[in-house]
Amino acid sequence: MTFGEALASFRTSTGKLRHATTVDVGIAGTEATVAVGVSRLGSRAAWAGRIGADEPGALVLTRLREEGVDTSAAVTDSHSPTGLVLRDFRSRDANRSAFYRTGSAGTRLGPEDLREDLIAGAGVLHLSGATAALSETADDATFTAAEIAGEAGVPVSLSLDHRPALWRPEDARDTLLDLVSHADIVFARTDEARLLGFDGDADSLVADLAELGPDDVIVLQGPRGAVTEIAGARYDVPSYPVHEIDPDAADEAFVAGYLADLLAGEPADRRVRTAAACRAAAMTVPGGADSLPERGDLVDLPRQHRLARQSP
C-alpha cells in the first residue's frame, strides 16, 4: 500500500510547452507511481491520498484503476483542486518540470485520511519525504501512517525523495532523519543521504543510514547503480547498460521492482536484481509512470549483470 500525493501530469513530446500542439497526459507523484509499478509487476497494490473533485482528479483515479491499483481509500476533496505538473521534454539532459500544487488537495492530506484497517492489512506500506514536505497536516499524516503500520507489524518503506523547492534544508534534514528511524526499508540517493549530515562514499552512507534502524538500506547512485545492505548482507548493484532516453521515473521503477519482489517473497539478491532491471527498462522509454515496465519487458535487458555480495 502507498499513501501520499498524486498529481495529473501533462508532458510535451519535444520542446517547450508554448510550442506544443499536443501533450501526453498521465499521472505523477512518488507513491502513486510506485503503486503503478508494483501492480504492473504482478503484485497487488493500493494507493491512498487526496485528490480534487475535478477532471485532473478523475484522471488520476481512472489511470490508477486501469493499472489495477486499488483506490478505495482515496479521498475526494470538493474544496481544493488536484495538483498538476507540466513537463517540457527535449532530451534526457534537457527537460524541466513545473509543479502547481499551492492549495491543492494533496497539501490538505491529514491523519483523518488514513484507513487504519487497510494499512494494518498491507504487506508493506510505502511513504515518501515529498509528501511529508507538502504541509504540516501531510507531515502528520505521513508519521501517523508509519506508526499505524509499525504497531500492526507491517514493514514501512520510505523513499527520501527530497524536493528542495518544498522546504528548507534544515527542516528536511530533521524530518527525514525522524522518518528513517520509523522505516524498515529506506531508499535514498547519495545527495539525499548527505543532506542528512552523512559523508563519504556510498558504502559509508549505507552504513550510516543502517545505524538509524532500517533493516534494508538502498543507496542509489544513478548510472553507477546502487549499494545496499539487506538484513546484514551488503550488495553492490550495477546498472544495466541500456540506451537512456528519459530518467524521470527511474528511481520509482527501482523501488517498485524491489517492493514487488519483496511482496512475492523473493530473496534479497533477486529483489535488487529486479529493481535494477526495472530502473533500466523505465529509462529506455519516455514518460513518467507510463514508462514503468511489466515483467515481460525485463527479459529483453542484457543478460550479463554481475551482482557482488560482500560483508558489511
C-alpha positions in Angstrom: 0.0 0.0 0.0 1.2 3.5 -0.7 0.0 6.8 0.8 0.8 10.2 -0.5 0.4 12.8 -3.2 -0.8 12.2 -6.7 -0.9 14.7 -9.5 -2.1 14.9 -13.1 0.8 15.2 -15.5 1.0 17.0 -18.8 4.1 16.5 -20.9 5.3 17.7 -24.3 6.8 15.1 -26.6 9.5 17.5 -27.7 10.3 21.1 -27.0 8.7 23.8 -24.8 5.0 23.8 -23.9 4.5 27.1 -25.6 5.2 25.4 -29.0 3.3 22.2 -28.4 0.1 21.4 -30.2 -0.4 18.1 -28.3 0.7 16.8 -24.9 1.0 13.4 -23.3 -1.4 13.1 -20.3 -0.6 10.9 -17.3 -0.1 10.8 -13.5 2.7 11.7 -11.2 3.6 11.6 -7.6 6.1 9.2 -6.0 3.7 7.0 -4.1 1.1 6.8 -7.0 3.9 6.0 -9.4 5.3 3.2 -7.2 1.8 1.7 -6.9 1.5 1.5 -10.7 5.0 -0.1 -10.9 4.2 -2.7 -8.3 0.9 -3.6 -10.0 2.5 -3.9 -13.4 4.9 -6.4 -11.9 2.0 -8.6 -10.8 1.6 -7.8 -7.1 -1.4 -6.2 -5.5 -1.1 -2.5 -5.0 -3.2 0.2 -3.4 -2.9 4.0 -3.3 -4.5 6.3 -0.7 -4.4 10.0 -0.8 -6.5 13.1 -1.6 -7.5 14.4 -5.0 -9.8 17.2 -6.1 -13.3 16.7 -7.4 -12.2 17.8 -10.8 -11.2 16.4 -14.2 -7.5 16.1 -13.2 -8.6 14.2 -10.1 -10.8 11.9 -12.2 -7.8 11.3 -14.5 -5.7 10.2 -11.6 -8.2 7.8 -10.3 -9.1 6.4 -13.7 -5.5 5.8 -14.6 -4.7 4.1 -11.3 -7.7 1.9 -11.6 -6.8 1.0 -15.2 -3.5 -0.1 -13.9 -5.1 -2.4 -11.4 -4.3 -0.2 -8.4 -6.9 -0.2 -5.5 -8.1 3.3 -4.9 -10.9 2.5 -2.4 -9.1 4.5 0.3 -8.7 7.7 -1.9 -10.4 10.8 -0.6 -12.1 13.3 -3.0 -11.8 16.9 -1.8 -14.5 19.2 -3.2 -12.8 22.3 -1.9 -9.3 22.0 -3.4 -8.0 21.2 -6.9 -5.8 18.3 -7.9 -2.2 19.2 -8.2 -0.6 19.5 -11.7 2.9 19.0 -13.1 3.7 20.4 -16.6 6.9 19.0 -18.1 8.8 20.2 -21.1 10.8 17.3 -22.7 13.7 17.9 -25.1 16.1 15.1 -24.2 17.2 13.2 -21.2 19.6 16.1 -20.3 17.3 19.0 -21.1 13.9 18.9 -19.6 12.1 20.8 -16.9 9.1 20.4 -14.7 6.7 23.0 -13.2 4.6 21.9 -10.3 1.2 23.6 -9.5 0.3 22.4 -6.0 -0.3 25.5 -3.9 -3.6 24.9 -2.1 -4.0 21.6 -3.8 -5.9 18.6 -2.4 -2.5 16.9 -1.8 -1.4 19.7 0.5 -4.6 19.1 2.6 -3.7 15.5 3.4 -4.2 14.7 7.1 -4.3 11.9 9.6 -8.1 11.7 9.1 -7.5 10.5 5.5 -5.8 7.3 6.7 -7.6 3.9 6.7 -6.1 2.0 9.6 -7.7 -1.3 8.6 -6.1 -1.1 5.1 -2.7 -0.1 6.5 -2.8 -2.9 9.1 -3.6 -5.4 6.4 -1.0 -4.4 3.9 2.1 -6.4 3.0 4.2 -3.2 3.1 3.4 0.5 3.5 5.4 2.8 1.2 5.8 6.5 2.0 8.0 9.4 0.8 9.6 12.6 2.1 8.0 14.6 -0.6 4.5 14.1 0.9 5.8 15.0 4.3 7.1 18.2 2.9 3.8 19.4 1.5 2.2 20.8 4.7 2.1 20.3 8.4 -1.0 18.1 8.1 0.6 16.0 5.4 3.7 15.6 7.6 1.4 14.5 10.5 -0.3 12.0 8.2 2.9 10.5 7.0 4.2 9.9 10.5 0.8 8.6 11.7 0.7 6.2 8.8 4.2 4.9 9.7 3.2 4.5 13.4 0.0 2.6 12.5 2.0 0.2 10.3 4.6 -0.2 12.9 2.1 -1.1 15.6 0.5 -3.6 13.2 3.8 -5.2 12.3 3.7 -4.0 8.7 7.1 -3.1 7.2 7.4 0.6 6.4 9.2 1.5 3.2 10.5 5.1 2.7 11.8 7.0 -0.3 13.6 10.1 1.0 12.6 11.8 -2.3 13.9 15.2 -1.2 12.4 18.1 -3.2 14.4 21.3 -2.4 11.5 23.6 -3.7 9.2 22.3 -0.9 11.2 23.0 2.2 14.4 24.4 3.7 17.4 22.0 4.1 17.3 22.1 7.9 13.6 21.3 8.0 14.1 18.5 5.5 17.0 17.1 7.5 15.2 16.9 10.8 12.0 15.4 9.3 13.8 12.9 7.1 16.0 11.7 9.9 12.9 11.1 12.0 11.2 9.3 9.1 14.2 7.0 8.6 14.0 5.9 12.2 10.4 4.8 11.6 11.2 2.9 8.5 12.2 -0.7 7.9 13.3 -0.1 4.3 14.9 3.1 3.1 15.7 4.2 -0.5 18.0 7.3 -0.8 20.1 8.9 -3.5 23.6 9.8 -2.4 22.8 13.5 -2.3 19.8 12.8 -0.1 21.9 10.8 2.3 24.4 13.6 2.5 21.6 16.1 3.2 21.1 14.2 6.4 24.6 15.1 7.6 26.4 11.9 6.5 29.5 11.9 4.3 31.8 9.5 2.4 31.2 7.1 -0.4 28.1 5.0 -0.9 29.3 2.2 1.4 29.7 4.7 4.2 26.3 6.2 3.5 24.6 2.8 3.6 26.3 2.1 7.0 25.3 5.5 8.4 21.6 5.0 7.4 21.6 1.5 8.7 22.7 2.8 12.1 19.3 4.7 12.3 17.4 1.4 12.4 16.2 0.2 9.0 16.8 -3.4 8.1 17.1 -2.7 4.4 19.1 0.3 3.1 19.4 1.1 -0.6 21.6 4.0 -1.7 21.0 4.9 -5.4 24.0 6.2 -7.4 22.3 7.0 -10.7 24.3 5.5 -13.6 26.7 3.8 -11.1 24.0 1.6 -9.8 23.3 1.1 -6.1 24.8 -0.1 -2.9 22.6 -1.9 -0.4 22.6 -3.5 3.0 19.8 -6.0 3.4 19.5 -8.0 6.7 23.2 -7.5 7.3 24.4 -8.5 3.8 26.0 -6.0 1.5 25.4 -5.9 -2.2 26.9 -3.8 -5.0 24.2 -3.5 -7.7 25.5 -2.3 -11.1 23.3 -0.5 -13.6 22.2 -2.4 -16.7 23.8 -1.0 -19.8 20.9 0.5 -21.8 20.3 3.5 -24.1 18.9 6.1 -21.7 16.0 8.2 -23.1 14.1 9.5 -20.1 15.2 9.0 -16.4 12.0 10.7 -15.0 10.6 7.6 -13.2 13.8 5.6 -12.8 14.0 5.8 -9.0 10.3 4.9 -8.6 10.8 2.0 -11.0 13.7 0.7 -8.8 11.5 1.0 -5.7 8.6 -0.7 -7.4 10.8 -3.6 -8.5 12.2 -4.1 -5.1 8.8 -4.0 -3.3 7.1 -6.2 -5.8 9.7 -8.9 -5.3 9.5 -8.4 -1.5 5.8 -9.0 -1.6 6.4 -12.1 -3.8 8.7 -13.5 -1.1 11.9 -13.3 -3.2 15.3 -13.3 -1.6 17.4 -10.2 -1.3 19.6 -10.8 -4.3 16.6 -11.3 -6.5 14.9 -8.2 -5.2 17.9 -5.9 -6.1 18.3 -7.5 -9.5 14.7 -6.9 -10.3 14.9 -3.4 -9.0 17.9 -2.6 -11.2 16.3 -4.1 -14.2 13.1 -2.1 -13.7 15.1 1.1 -13.4 16.9 0.4 -16.7 13.7 -0.6 -18.5 12.0 2.6 -17.4 14.8 4.8 -18.8 14.5 3.3 -22.3 11.1 4.9 -23.0 9.8 8.4 -22.2 7.1 9.3 -19.9 6.9 9.1 -16.1 4.6 6.4 -14.7 3.8 5.3 -18.3 7.4 4.1 -18.6 7.2 1.6 -15.8 7.8 -2.0 -17.0 5.9 -5.2 -16.8 7.7 -8.5 -16.1 7.9 -9.4 -19.7 9.8 -6.1 -20.5 12.7 -7.2 -18.3 13.7 -10.2 -20.3 14.9 -8.0 -23.2 17.6 -6.4 -21.0 21.3 -7.6 -21.4 21.8 -11.0 -19.8 25.2 -10.2 -18.2 24.6 -8.5 -14.9 27.0 -9.4 -12.1 25.9 -8.8 -8.6 28.6 -8.5 -6.0 27.9 -9.6 -2.4 30.3 -8.6 0.3 30.5 -8.5 4.1 29.0 -5.3 5.6 
